[in-house]
Amino acid sequence: MTTPVTTVDFHFDVMCPYAYQTSLWIREVRDRTGLEINWRFFSLEEVNRQEGKKHPWEREWSYGWSMMRIGALLRRSAMDDLDRWYAVTGRALHVDGHKPHDPDVARMLLEGLGLDPRLVEQAIGDPTTGDEVLAEHRKVIDAGGYGVPTLFLPDGQCLFGPVLIDPPTGDAAVRLWDAVSAWGEFPHLYELQRPKTRADEARIVETFRPYLEARDWVSINRGRVITFPEGSGAD
């Protein structure tokens, strides 16, 4: 890819603390460059489902999966509605330590955005919202992906990351975007990773403390760089 990237598909799960940090960075890039962000979904509950347990769509309420169904319904009106909702719900969990995955809190957050709190029931009552989430989840899986944040460039190339806890701002944010989007020039460049020291791990835990205290699920670490929610805790 030799021309500037002007649009990107950003797959996220509201429950993922790394995806939230990366979303802060990509928003800064948008503010600086006019990049168009298409918010898409990916289910950490599904990709980490244990054998014998229910799929998230088989549960009456399933944390990240149900939250994303609300997001899918909002996106039908406008991508901006989904954009604002993700910003608010992500901050509620990952900064303020609240529980947006609780239906009552989800309604309150919608109301704070000037949106109808009954959208929670509408989203869960409409099976096609789950179909949308699943289709976008499968797109990542089919591309060989396994978590979030996952980006799709306009030519269809799939990139995992960047994974960070201190999203850069200003010119530094744009420099990182230039570096990330430049990967499109090298379709067989698969991985570049910085090992984490104990000091890094301690800093990550401190950054994610609101999330760690607010979560209602067991996290799974399968040797990746990311922490996954297992699900709603139900069988």
C-alpha positions in Angstrom: 0.0 0.0 0.0 1.7 3.2 -1.2 -1.2 5.6 -0.8 -2.4 7.0 2.6 -4.9 4.9 4.4 -8.1 7.0 5.0 -10.4 4.4 6.5 -10.1 1.4 8.8 -12.3 -1.2 10.3 -11.7 -1.5 14.1 -13.0 -4.7 15.7 -13.5 -4.5 19.5 -15.2 -6.1 22.4 -16.4 -3.5 25.0 -15.0 -5.8 27.7 -11.4 -5.7 26.5 -9.1 -3.2 28.3 -6.5 -3.3 25.5 -9.0 -2.6 22.8 -10.2 0.4 24.8 -6.7 1.8 25.1 -6.1 1.4 21.4 -9.5 3.0 20.7 -8.3 6.2 22.5 -5.3 6.3 20.1 -7.3 5.7 16.9 -9.7 8.4 17.9 -6.8 10.8 18.3 -5.6 9.8 14.9 -9.0 10.5 13.5 -9.0 13.9 15.1 -5.6 14.7 13.6 -6.0 13.2 10.1 -9.7 12.8 9.3 -9.3 9.0 9.3 -12.7 7.2 9.0 -13.2 4.6 11.7 -15.8 1.8 11.0 -16.5 0.2 14.4 -16.9 -3.6 14.2 -17.3 -6.4 16.7 -15.5 -9.4 18.0 -16.5 -11.7 20.9 -13.9 -12.7 23.4 -16.6 -14.7 25.2 -17.0 -16.9 22.1 -13.4 -17.3 21.2 -12.6 -18.4 24.8 -15.7 -20.5 25.3 -14.9 -23.7 27.2 -16.1 -27.0 25.7 -19.5 -27.9 27.0 -20.5 -24.3 28.0 -23.1 -22.3 26.2 -22.3 -20.0 23.3 -22.9 -16.3 24.3 -25.9 -16.1 22.0 -27.5 -19.0 23.9 -27.6 -17.0 27.1 -30.4 -14.6 28.1 -27.7 -12.0 28.9 -24.0 -12.5 28.2 -21.9 -9.4 29.2 -19.8 -8.3 26.2 -21.9 -10.2 23.6 -25.1 -8.5 24.8 -23.4 -5.1 25.0 -22.3 -5.4 21.4 -25.8 -6.3 20.4 -26.8 -2.9 21.8 -24.0 -1.3 19.8 -25.2 -3.1 16.6 -28.6 -1.7 17.0 -27.2 1.8 17.6 -25.1 1.5 14.4 -28.2 1.0 12.3 -29.1 4.6 13.0 -25.6 6.1 12.7 -22.0 5.0 13.1 -21.7 8.1 15.3 -24.2 6.7 17.8 -22.0 3.6 18.1 -18.9 5.7 18.3 -20.3 7.8 21.2 -21.7 4.8 23.0 -18.4 2.9 22.9 -16.5 5.9 24.2 -18.9 6.2 27.1 -19.3 2.5 28.0 -15.5 1.9 27.6 -14.7 4.8 29.9 -17.3 3.6 32.4 -15.6 0.2 32.7 -12.0 0.8 32.0 -11.5 4.2 33.7 -14.4 4.7 36.2 -14.7 1.0 37.3 -18.4 0.8 36.7 -20.3 -2.1 35.3 -21.8 -1.3 31.9 -22.4 -5.0 31.3 -25.1 -4.7 34.0 -28.4 -4.1 32.1 -29.4 -1.3 34.6 -26.1 0.5 34.1 -26.4 0.0 30.3 -29.8 1.7 30.4 -28.4 4.6 32.5 -25.5 5.1 30.1 -27.8 5.2 27.1 -30.0 7.8 28.8 -26.9 9.9 29.6 -26.2 9.9 25.8 -29.7 11.2 25.1 -30.7 7.8 23.8 -33.7 5.7 24.7 -32.8 3.2 27.5 -35.3 0.8 26.1 -32.8 0.1 23.4 -31.4 -2.5 25.7 -34.5 -4.6 25.5 -34.9 -3.8 21.8 -31.4 -5.0 21.0 -31.8 -8.3 22.9 -35.3 -8.9 21.5 -34.0 -8.6 17.9 -32.1 -11.8 17.0 -30.6 -10.0 13.9 -28.4 -7.9 16.2 -26.7 -11.1 17.3 -26.3 -12.2 13.7 -24.4 -8.9 13.0 -22.0 -9.4 15.9 -21.4 -13.1 14.9 -20.8 -12.2 11.3 -18.1 -9.6 12.2 -16.6 -12.0 14.8 -16.3 -14.7 12.1 -14.6 -12.3 9.7 -11.8 -11.9 12.2 -11.6 -15.6 12.8 -11.6 -16.4 9.0 -8.7 -14.0 8.6 -6.7 -15.9 11.2 -7.4 -13.4 14.0 -7.9 -14.4 17.7 -8.5 -11.2 19.7 -8.8 -7.5 19.8 -7.9 -4.8 18.8 -8.0 -6.1 15.2 -7.8 -3.7 12.3 -8.8 -4.3 8.7 -7.1 -2.0 6.1 -9.1 -1.0 3.0 -7.5 -3.8 0.8 -8.6 -6.4 3.3 -5.4 -7.0 5.2 -5.9 -7.9 8.8 -3.6 -6.6 11.6 -3.8 -7.4 15.3 -3.0 -4.4 17.5 -1.3 -2.1 18.3 -1.4 -3.3 21.9 -0.6 -0.5 24.3 -1.5 1.0 27.7 -0.4 4.6 27.1 -2.0 5.7 23.9 0.0 8.5 22.3 -1.5 11.8 21.4 -0.7 14.6 19.0 2.0 14.1 16.4 3.1 10.9 18.2 -0.3 9.3 17.6 0.0 10.1 13.9 3.5 8.7 13.7 2.3 5.4 15.2 -0.6 5.3 12.7 1.9 5.8 9.9 3.9 2.9 11.2 0.9 0.6 11.6 -0.6 1.4 8.2 2.8 0.9 6.6 2.6 -2.8 7.4 0.2 -3.0 4.5 3.3 -2.7 2.2 4.6 -6.0 3.6 1.9 -8.6 3.5 4.2 -11.3 4.8 5.5 -9.4 7.8 3.6 -11.4 10.4 4.8 -10.4 13.8 6.9 -7.9 15.8 6.6 -8.0 19.5 8.3 -6.4 22.5 8.7 -8.8 25.5 7.2 -7.5 28.8 9.4 -7.1 31.9 8.0 -7.5 35.5 7.9 -3.7 35.7 5.8 -3.7 32.5 3.4 -6.2 33.9 3.0 -4.2 37.1 2.2 -1.1 35.1 -0.4 -3.0 33.0 -2.1 -4.2 36.2 -2.2 -0.7 37.6 -3.6 0.7 34.4 -6.3 -1.9 34.2 -7.2 -1.8 37.9 -10.7 -0.2 37.3 -11.5 -3.0 34.9 -10.1 -5.7 37.1 -12.2 -4.5 40.0 -15.4 -4.0 38.0 -15.4 -7.3 36.0 -17.7 -10.1 36.9 -15.9 -12.9 35.0 -12.8 -15.0 35.1 -10.1 -13.8 32.8 -8.2 -16.2 30.5 -4.6 -15.8 29.4 -3.6 -18.3 26.7 -0.1 -17.1 26.1 -1.3 -14.1 24.2 -0.7 -10.5 25.1 -4.3 -9.9 25.9 -6.6 -10.6 28.8 -9.9 -12.2 27.8 -13.3 -12.3 29.5 -14.6 -15.9 29.7 -18.2 -15.1 29.6 -21.2 -14.4 31.9 -20.2 -17.1 34.3 -23.3 -19.2 33.4 -23.1 -22.7 32.0 
